[in-house]
Amino acid sequence: MVAFQIYCNIVVTIFCLFFRNVLRNLHPVLQRQQLEYTIFVVEQSGTGVFNKGILFNAAYMEINATRRFDCFVFHDVDVYPEDDRNSYACRSQPTLLVAAMSKFDYQPLYSDYFGAAVTLLVSHFAEINGYPNLYWGWGGEDDDIGYRVKKRFGNISTVPLDTGRYTMVPHGSDQGNPKNPLRFDLVNESHLRYKTDGLNSLKYTLVATERRPLYTWLLVDVGKPTPEEERAMREALERPRWDADYMGYVFK
């Protein structure tokens, strides 16, 4: 049985609308593939900075505590597959299901990328210690988990370019998900922390859960960056590798 996780930032309403579009496209594909599956939509509560890694880790823990699945598909809210031949069935190796996206004119993705839509056996996710929890804001966590997969399993399995095409729903920037100024440093140090930053260091609060007609909904409080993390992000803004887009980050 396959468990699908789709994240949705409750702070930005348009992202919540995206998952409805994904569901309209994803359910028919999964049914034509004759899969036994459940879709979980995990939302972040409050108005704090987005943390995708904690959301996916929290959903994994909550789902595993109540039901048994063979594998998980971690799915971004703004993409959906274009080809039924791209199977969402469980696979023997961690697999990147996305080979190309409309946003990038269907060009091949870089080799370390492991995001948008990925599938892992339950045991695989535990072996890599899940997603990192330290990425506040946009960017970096997909590369970090890609490193974990390559470190543990040797490589990232992919799908053919002609069947792994995805549509990305056009949208503007997300005020609750600014670029993380530490993302490059965190990715570069992932080899030092992957055994201690993940499922075994996870902190969150499950605010609510509800079974709805097309999916099961989870509302999760991910907390906020520690004072040390906020200070490190402020210092990162002052480095020569300054990026004007980082100015969107709001410290509280």
Residue frames as qw, qx, qy, qz and C-alpha x, y, z in Angstrom:
[[0.000, 0.889, 0.459, 0.000, 0.00, 0.00, 0.00],
 [0.440, 0.320, 0.016, 0.839, 1.26, 3.47, -0.91],
 [0.217, -0.803, -0.388, 0.397, 1.01, 6.55, 1.32],
 [0.389, 0.571, 0.185, 0.699, 1.18, 9.92, -0.43],
 [0.329, -0.663, -0.318, 0.593, 2.19, 13.03, 1.44],
 [0.289, 0.646, 0.267, 0.654, 1.47, 16.48, 0.01],
 [0.321, -0.377, -0.389, 0.777, 2.46, 19.56, 1.96],
 [0.044, 0.755, 0.419, 0.502, 0.44, 22.76, 2.03],
 [0.279, -0.028, -0.366, 0.887, 1.43, 25.97, 3.76],
 [0.080, -0.728, -0.678, 0.069, -1.68, 27.26, 5.47],
 [0.211, -0.576, -0.080, 0.786, -0.15, 30.75, 5.66],
 [0.135, 0.326, -0.440, -0.826, -0.52, 31.29, 1.92],
 [0.683, 0.292, 0.447, -0.498, -4.03, 30.46, 0.71],
 [0.624, 0.572, -0.357, -0.394, -3.01, 29.94, -2.91],
 [0.116, 0.381, -0.917, 0.024, -0.82, 26.99, -1.93],
 [0.434, 0.113, 0.790, -0.419, -3.85, 25.34, -0.36],
 [0.682, 0.528, 0.070, -0.502, -5.68, 25.81, -3.64],
 [0.307, 0.566, -0.720, -0.259, -2.82, 24.12, -5.47],
 [0.216, -0.158, 0.954, -0.132, -3.31, 20.80, -3.72],
 [0.639, 0.408, 0.472, -0.449, -6.89, 20.64, -4.99],
 [0.562, 0.671, -0.328, -0.355, -5.54, 20.97, -8.53],
 [0.079, 0.453, -0.888, -0.006, -2.98, 18.25, -7.81],
 [0.467, 0.063, 0.810, -0.350, -5.67, 15.95, -6.39],
 [0.686, 0.535, 0.149, -0.470, -7.84, 16.40, -9.48],
 [0.545, 0.634, -0.516, -0.186, -4.94, 15.25, -11.63],
 [0.004, -0.448, 0.875, -0.184, -3.32, 12.70, -9.31],
 [0.634, 0.018, 0.632, -0.445, -6.31, 10.59, -8.24],
 [0.829, 0.457, -0.001, -0.323, -7.23, 9.55, -11.83],
 [0.420, 0.617, -0.665, 0.017, -3.62, 8.57, -12.54],
 [0.200, -0.332, 0.852, -0.352, -3.38, 6.40, -9.43],
 [0.735, 0.177, 0.466, -0.460, -6.72, 4.78, -10.13],
 [0.761, 0.552, -0.250, -0.233, -5.75, 3.95, -13.71],
 [0.281, 0.533, -0.779, 0.174, -2.57, 2.40, -12.30],
 [0.823, -0.298, -0.420, -0.240, -4.82, 0.29, -10.06],
 [0.342, 0.288, -0.643, 0.622, -2.91, 1.11, -6.89],
 [0.547, -0.674, -0.494, 0.041, -4.05, 0.75, -3.30],
 [0.385, 0.253, -0.193, 0.866, -3.17, 4.11, -1.79],
 [0.251, -0.836, -0.446, 0.197, -4.06, 6.89, 0.64],
 [0.342, 0.572, -0.009, 0.746, -3.28, 10.58, 0.19],
 [0.454, -0.668, -0.379, 0.453, -2.33, 12.67, 3.20],
 [0.237, 0.762, 0.058, 0.599, -2.22, 16.46, 2.99],
 [0.590, -0.460, -0.361, 0.557, -0.04, 17.99, 5.71],
 [0.091, 0.868, 0.130, 0.471, -0.42, 21.68, 6.51],
 [0.449, 0.022, -0.432, 0.782, 1.75, 23.91, 8.65],
 [0.250, -0.829, -0.500, 0.026, -0.16, 25.82, 11.30],
 [0.383, -0.717, -0.086, 0.577, 0.45, 29.39, 12.41],
 [0.390, 0.920, 0.017, -0.012, 2.23, 32.21, 10.59],
 [0.510, -0.665, 0.440, 0.321, 5.85, 31.19, 11.07],
 [0.231, 0.616, -0.633, -0.409, 8.53, 30.39, 8.51],
 [0.925, 0.174, -0.143, -0.307, 7.88, 27.26, 6.45],
 [0.235, -0.524, 0.819, -0.001, 9.78, 24.03, 7.19],
 [0.781, 0.234, -0.393, -0.425, 9.13, 21.29, 4.64],
 [0.420, 0.277, -0.843, 0.189, 11.46, 18.78, 6.29],
 [0.196, -0.042, 0.733, -0.650, 9.67, 18.86, 9.64],
 [0.681, 0.178, 0.057, -0.708, 6.29, 18.61, 7.93],
 [0.745, 0.262, -0.561, -0.248, 7.22, 15.48, 5.98],
 [0.276, 0.212, -0.855, 0.384, 8.95, 13.89, 8.98],
 [0.368, -0.012, 0.545, -0.753, 5.97, 14.63, 11.23],
 [0.770, 0.195, -0.140, -0.591, 3.51, 13.16, 8.73],
 [0.600, 0.277, -0.751, -0.007, 5.67, 10.04, 8.38],
 [0.056, 0.137, -0.817, 0.557, 5.71, 9.55, 12.16],
 [0.524, 0.085, 0.364, -0.766, 1.96, 10.12, 12.59],
 [0.772, 0.252, -0.340, -0.475, 1.00, 7.85, 9.69],
 [0.500, 0.262, -0.815, 0.129, 3.35, 5.07, 10.79],
 [0.140, -0.132, 0.730, -0.655, 1.90, 5.20, 14.31],
 [0.601, 0.194, 0.382, -0.674, -1.62, 4.43, 13.10],
 [0.866, 0.421, 0.096, -0.251, -1.39, 2.54, 9.80],
 [0.624, -0.318, 0.598, 0.390, 1.00, 0.25, 7.94],
 [0.608, 0.753, -0.072, -0.239, 2.16, 1.18, 4.47],
 [0.903, 0.075, 0.181, 0.381, 4.83, -0.35, 2.26],
 [0.504, 0.126, 0.141, 0.843, 6.15, 2.92, 0.87],
 [0.005, -0.793, -0.291, 0.535, 5.75, 6.67, 0.90],
 [0.447, 0.516, 0.323, 0.655, 5.58, 9.17, -1.96],
 [0.231, -0.628, -0.226, 0.708, 6.60, 12.66, -0.85],
 [0.349, 0.565, 0.553, 0.503, 4.91, 15.05, -3.25],
 [0.099, -0.165, -0.082, 0.978, 5.14, 18.83, -3.66],
 [0.306, 0.573, 0.598, -0.471, 1.83, 20.64, -3.87],
 [0.317, 0.731, -0.084, -0.599, 2.46, 22.42, -7.17],
 [0.178, 0.409, -0.781, -0.436, 3.38, 19.54, -9.52],
 [0.806, 0.114, 0.472, -0.339, 1.52, 16.63, -11.10],
 [0.449, -0.170, 0.771, 0.418, 2.47, 13.89, -13.59],
 [0.464, 0.477, -0.232, -0.709, 1.67, 14.06, -17.29],
 [0.551, 0.292, -0.724, -0.295, 2.16, 10.40, -18.20],
 [0.872, -0.299, 0.099, -0.375, 0.39, 7.34, -16.73],
 [0.878, 0.242, -0.372, 0.179, 3.41, 5.20, -17.56],
 [0.151, 0.510, -0.563, 0.633, 5.27, 6.84, -14.69],
 [0.676, -0.379, -0.626, -0.087, 4.29, 4.32, -12.04],
 [0.289, -0.656, 0.333, -0.613, 3.66, 5.39, -8.46],
 [0.933, -0.240, -0.262, -0.064, 3.91, 1.79, -7.24],
 [0.597, -0.724, 0.331, 0.102, 6.45, 0.96, -4.52],
 [0.668, 0.635, -0.374, 0.104, 10.00, 0.51, -5.82],
 [0.904, -0.213, -0.222, 0.297, 12.95, -1.44, -4.51],
 [0.532, -0.033, -0.111, 0.839, 15.18, 1.67, -4.45],
 [0.001, -0.723, -0.270, 0.636, 14.54, 5.32, -3.49],
 [0.432, 0.361, 0.587, 0.581, 13.42, 6.91, -6.75],
 [0.087, 0.422, 0.014, -0.902, 13.02, 10.41, -8.11],
 [0.477, 0.513, 0.714, -0.013, 9.77, 10.28, -10.09],
 [0.277, 0.919, 0.089, -0.265, 10.32, 13.67, -11.76],
 [0.735, 0.066, 0.331, 0.589, 12.63, 13.66, -14.76],
 [0.202, 0.186, 0.243, 0.930, 11.65, 17.07, -16.18],
 [0.036, 0.642, 0.589, -0.488, 9.25, 19.91, -15.35],
 [0.334, 0.780, 0.432, 0.305, 7.31, 22.37, -17.47],
 [0.224, -0.951, -0.009, 0.211, 8.77, 25.32, -15.54],
 [0.365, -0.624, 0.533, 0.440, 12.24, 24.42, -16.85],
 [0.564, 0.552, -0.367, -0.492, 11.13, 23.63, -20.41],
 [0.989, 0.002, 0.075, -0.128, 11.40, 19.89, -19.67],
 [0.406, 0.666, -0.593, 0.200, 15.19, 19.99, -19.45],
 [0.787, -0.149, -0.562, 0.206, 16.86, 17.20, -17.42],
 [0.480, -0.859, 0.043, -0.174, 17.30, 18.00, -13.72],
 [0.153, 0.706, -0.649, 0.239, 20.71, 18.13, -12.01],
 [0.623, 0.110, -0.774, 0.024, 22.09, 14.86, -10.70],
 [0.186, 0.007, -0.762, 0.621, 21.78, 15.47, -6.94],
 [0.442, -0.160, 0.015, -0.882, 18.17, 16.63, -7.04],
 [0.231, -0.216, -0.947, 0.055, 15.69, 14.54, -5.05],
 [0.168, 0.283, 0.434, -0.838, 12.50, 16.57, -4.78],
 [0.441, 0.100, -0.306, -0.838, 9.05, 17.45, -6.17],
 [0.908, -0.072, 0.000, -0.412, 7.89, 13.79, -6.18],
 [0.221, 0.473, -0.844, 0.120, 9.99, 10.99, -4.69],
 [0.892, -0.244, -0.168, -0.341, 9.21, 7.49, -3.46],
 [0.122, 0.467, -0.815, 0.322, 10.89, 5.46, -0.73],
 [0.657, -0.290, -0.696, -0.029, 10.06, 2.27, 1.12],
 [0.553, -0.801, -0.063, -0.222, 9.20, 2.80, 4.77],
 [0.856, -0.355, 0.052, 0.372, 12.47, 1.11, 5.74],
 [0.571, 0.412, 0.094, 0.704, 14.47, 3.32, 3.33],
 [0.110, -0.826, -0.066, -0.549, 13.15, 6.49, 4.92],
 [0.729, -0.683, 0.039, -0.010, 14.09, 5.26, 8.39],
 [0.863, -0.038, 0.083, 0.497, 17.57, 4.26, 7.21],
 [0.409, 0.467, 0.059, 0.782, 18.38, 7.77, 5.95],
 [0.230, -0.372, -0.506, 0.743, 16.92, 9.34, 9.12],
 [0.196, 0.805, 0.547, -0.118, 14.20, 11.07, 7.11],
 [0.315, 0.807, 0.116, 0.487, 14.37, 14.69, 6.01],
 [0.394, 0.048, -0.374, 0.838, 16.60, 17.27, 7.70],
 [0.207, -0.783, -0.570, 0.139, 14.81, 19.56, 10.18],
 [0.400, -0.516, -0.060, 0.755, 17.11, 22.59, 9.95],
 [0.219, 0.196, 0.473, 0.831, 15.94, 24.16, 6.66],
 [0.089, 0.683, 0.504, -0.522, 13.75, 27.14, 7.56],
 [0.294, 0.704, -0.153, -0.627, 12.39, 28.79, 4.44],
 [0.843, 0.507, 0.005, -0.179, 12.91, 27.80, 0.81],
 [0.583, 0.676, -0.449, 0.045, 15.68, 25.66, -0.60],
 [0.023, 0.607, -0.758, 0.238, 18.22, 23.02, 0.30],
 [0.666, -0.199, 0.617, -0.368, 16.25, 20.18, 1.90],
 [0.905, 0.377, 0.050, -0.193, 15.78, 18.32, -1.41],
 [0.514, 0.650, -0.532, 0.174, 19.54, 18.37, -2.04],
 [0.287, -0.511, 0.696, -0.415, 20.21, 17.30, 1.54],
 [0.826, -0.011, 0.475, -0.303, 17.95, 14.25, 1.36],
 [0.794, 0.565, -0.213, -0.065, 19.46, 13.49, -2.05],
 [0.170, 0.642, -0.699, 0.266, 22.85, 13.31, -0.36],
 [0.574, -0.281, 0.651, -0.411, 21.42, 10.95, 2.26],
 [0.913, 0.286, 0.163, -0.243, 20.01, 8.64, -0.40],
 [0.650, 0.635, -0.405, 0.099, 23.31, 8.56, -2.30],
 [0.109, -0.600, 0.707, -0.358, 25.30, 8.03, 0.90],
 [0.653, -0.150, 0.642, -0.372, 23.16, 5.07, 1.98],
 [0.825, 0.327, 0.441, -0.137, 22.19, 3.48, -1.36],
 [0.600, -0.118, 0.507, 0.607, 24.96, 4.56, -3.72],
 [0.062, 0.092, 0.461, 0.880, 22.85, 6.48, -6.22],
 [0.430, 0.340, 0.345, -0.762, 19.49, 8.09, -6.90],
 [0.337, 0.285, 0.849, 0.289, 17.24, 5.96, -9.09],
 [0.239, 0.379, -0.058, -0.892, 15.38, 7.93, -11.75],
 [0.637, 0.472, 0.594, -0.136, 12.69, 7.43, -14.38],
 [0.505, 0.263, 0.492, 0.659, 13.02, 7.92, -18.16],
 [0.042, -0.234, 0.013, 0.971, 12.86, 11.48, -19.44],
 [0.260, -0.165, -0.588, -0.748, 9.92, 10.77, -21.76],
 [0.492, -0.493, -0.699, -0.160, 7.67, 9.34, -19.01],
 [0.468, -0.453, -0.477, 0.590, 8.81, 11.46, -16.05],
 [0.091, 0.359, 0.170, 0.913, 7.42, 14.77, -17.32],
 [0.194, -0.583, -0.664, 0.425, 5.55, 16.92, -14.77],
 [0.032, 0.746, 0.269, 0.608, 3.49, 20.07, -14.97],
 [0.330, -0.252, -0.475, 0.776, 4.37, 22.72, -12.42],
 [0.012, -0.849, -0.524, -0.072, 1.46, 25.03, -11.56],
 [0.325, 0.474, -0.068, 0.815, 2.60, 28.66, -12.10],
 [0.449, -0.814, -0.365, 0.059, 2.61, 30.76, -8.95],
 [0.117, 0.857, -0.243, 0.438, 4.31, 33.73, -7.38],
 [0.327, 0.308, -0.708, 0.545, 6.64, 33.81, -4.40],
 [0.621, -0.550, -0.555, -0.061, 5.40, 32.64, -1.01],
 [0.127, -0.790, 0.243, -0.549, 5.67, 35.20, 1.80],
 [0.768, -0.534, 0.273, -0.224, 5.88, 32.42, 4.38],
 [0.932, -0.019, 0.254, 0.256, 8.65, 30.59, 2.51],
 [0.199, 0.929, -0.291, -0.114, 11.53, 33.00, 1.78],
 [0.762, 0.416, -0.442, 0.225, 14.92, 31.74, 0.64],
 [0.783, -0.600, -0.010, 0.164, 16.99, 30.35, 3.48],
 [0.209, 0.898, -0.382, 0.063, 20.33, 32.22, 3.60],
 [0.430, -0.542, 0.719, -0.059, 21.97, 29.18, 5.22],
 [0.929, 0.228, 0.160, -0.245, 20.85, 26.64, 2.65],
 [0.657, 0.609, -0.433, 0.107, 24.21, 26.35, 0.87],
 [0.065, -0.563, 0.719, -0.402, 26.11, 25.95, 4.15],
 [0.736, -0.142, 0.502, -0.431, 23.65, 23.35, 5.42],
 [0.913, 0.377, -0.065, -0.139, 23.85, 21.30, 2.21],
 [0.464, 0.645, -0.560, 0.233, 27.65, 21.43, 2.28],
 [0.154, -0.425, 0.751, -0.482, 27.62, 20.15, 5.88],
 [0.847, -0.095, -0.096, -0.515, 24.96, 17.49, 5.38],
 [0.770, 0.188, -0.597, 0.123, 27.56, 14.72, 5.61],
 [0.173, 0.278, -0.655, 0.681, 28.35, 15.85, 9.17],
 [0.359, -0.067, 0.455, -0.812, 24.77, 15.92, 10.44],
 [0.610, -0.022, -0.507, -0.608, 22.57, 13.45, 8.58],
 [0.515, -0.130, -0.834, 0.149, 22.80, 10.85, 11.36],
 [0.212, -0.319, -0.615, 0.689, 21.68, 13.33, 14.03],
 [0.257, 0.301, 0.042, -0.917, 19.39, 15.72, 12.13],
 [0.382, -0.039, -0.731, -0.564, 16.15, 14.05, 11.06],
 [0.681, -0.399, -0.511, -0.340, 13.64, 11.61, 12.50],
 [0.693, -0.285, -0.527, 0.401, 15.72, 11.12, 15.64],
 [0.253, -0.151, -0.265, 0.918, 15.80, 14.86, 16.43],
 [0.127, -0.474, -0.549, -0.677, 12.27, 15.73, 15.32],
 [0.023, -0.347, -0.594, 0.725, 10.14, 18.13, 17.38],
 [0.231, -0.228, -0.453, -0.830, 6.59, 19.05, 16.42],
 [0.330, 0.187, 0.677, -0.630, 3.02, 19.16, 17.67],
 [0.027, -0.332, -0.823, -0.460, 0.09, 17.53, 15.88],
 [0.226, 0.045, 0.216, -0.949, -2.64, 20.18, 16.07],
 [0.704, 0.257, 0.307, -0.587, -5.44, 18.36, 14.24],
 [0.056, -0.139, 0.899, 0.412, -6.22, 15.48, 11.91],
 [0.610, 0.349, 0.339, -0.625, -9.32, 14.72, 9.87],
 [0.387, 0.108, 0.843, 0.359, -10.37, 12.13, 7.30],
 [0.384, 0.526, -0.003, -0.759, -11.88, 13.90, 4.30],
 [0.853, 0.388, 0.226, -0.268, -13.46, 12.42, 1.14],
 [0.755, 0.621, -0.186, 0.101, -10.34, 12.58, -1.07],
 [0.488, 0.451, -0.529, 0.527, -7.52, 12.72, 1.47],
 [0.638, -0.608, -0.397, 0.257, -6.58, 12.67, 5.14],
 [0.133, 0.847, -0.085, 0.508, -5.65, 16.08, 6.53],
 [0.709, -0.368, -0.331, 0.503, -2.93, 16.72, 9.11],
 [0.019, 0.928, -0.038, 0.369, -2.26, 20.10, 10.72],
 [0.822, -0.163, -0.247, 0.486, 1.21, 20.37, 12.25],
 [0.180, -0.975, 0.132, -0.016, 2.95, 22.98, 14.39],
 [0.835, 0.318, -0.213, 0.396, 6.63, 22.90, 13.39],
 [0.571, -0.611, -0.128, 0.533, 7.80, 25.43, 15.95],
 [0.271, 0.960, -0.064, 0.036, 10.23, 28.16, 14.94],
 [0.664, 0.454, -0.380, 0.456, 13.98, 28.64, 14.42],
 [0.662, -0.535, -0.296, 0.434, 16.06, 28.76, 17.60],
 [0.091, -0.967, 0.073, 0.226, 17.73, 32.06, 18.54],
 [0.493, -0.453, 0.576, 0.468, 21.04, 30.53, 17.40],
 [0.507, 0.367, 0.673, 0.394, 19.57, 29.66, 13.99],
 [0.177, 0.937, 0.300, 0.031, 18.12, 33.14, 13.58],
 [0.284, -0.844, 0.286, 0.354, 21.46, 34.70, 14.49],
 [0.545, -0.159, 0.667, 0.482, 23.26, 32.47, 11.98],
 [0.424, 0.633, 0.581, 0.286, 20.81, 33.48, 9.24],
 [0.010, -0.986, -0.064, 0.155, 21.34, 37.17, 10.04],
 [0.411, -0.636, 0.490, 0.432, 25.09, 36.70, 9.80],
 [0.583, 0.189, 0.683, 0.398, 24.71, 34.85, 6.50],
 [0.318, 0.876, 0.359, 0.049, 23.00, 37.91, 5.03],
 [0.137, -0.938, 0.214, 0.236, 26.17, 39.91, 5.64],
 [0.692, -0.215, 0.546, 0.419, 28.48, 37.60, 3.71],
 [0.020, 0.422, -0.485, -0.765, 29.87, 38.44, 0.24],
 [0.028, -0.181, -0.900, -0.394, 27.50, 35.84, -1.25],
 [0.251, 0.353, 0.462, -0.774, 24.61, 38.16, -0.47],
 [0.039, 0.335, 0.800, 0.496, 21.39, 37.64, -2.40],
 [0.249, -0.139, 0.040, -0.958, 18.72, 40.33, -2.54],
 [0.636, -0.268, -0.565, -0.452, 16.05, 37.62, -2.41],
 [0.490, -0.176, -0.730, 0.443, 17.12, 36.80, 1.13],
 [0.061, -0.135, 0.243, -0.959, 15.70, 40.13, 2.25],
 [0.591, -0.316, -0.430, -0.605, 12.28, 38.50, 2.25],
 [0.584, -0.220, -0.729, 0.281, 13.14, 36.69, 5.48],
 [0.338, -0.706, 0.031, -0.622, 11.43, 38.18, 8.54],
 [0.429, 0.050, -0.765, 0.477, 12.98, 37.51, 11.94],
 [0.520, -0.642, -0.212, -0.523, 10.64, 37.47, 14.94]]
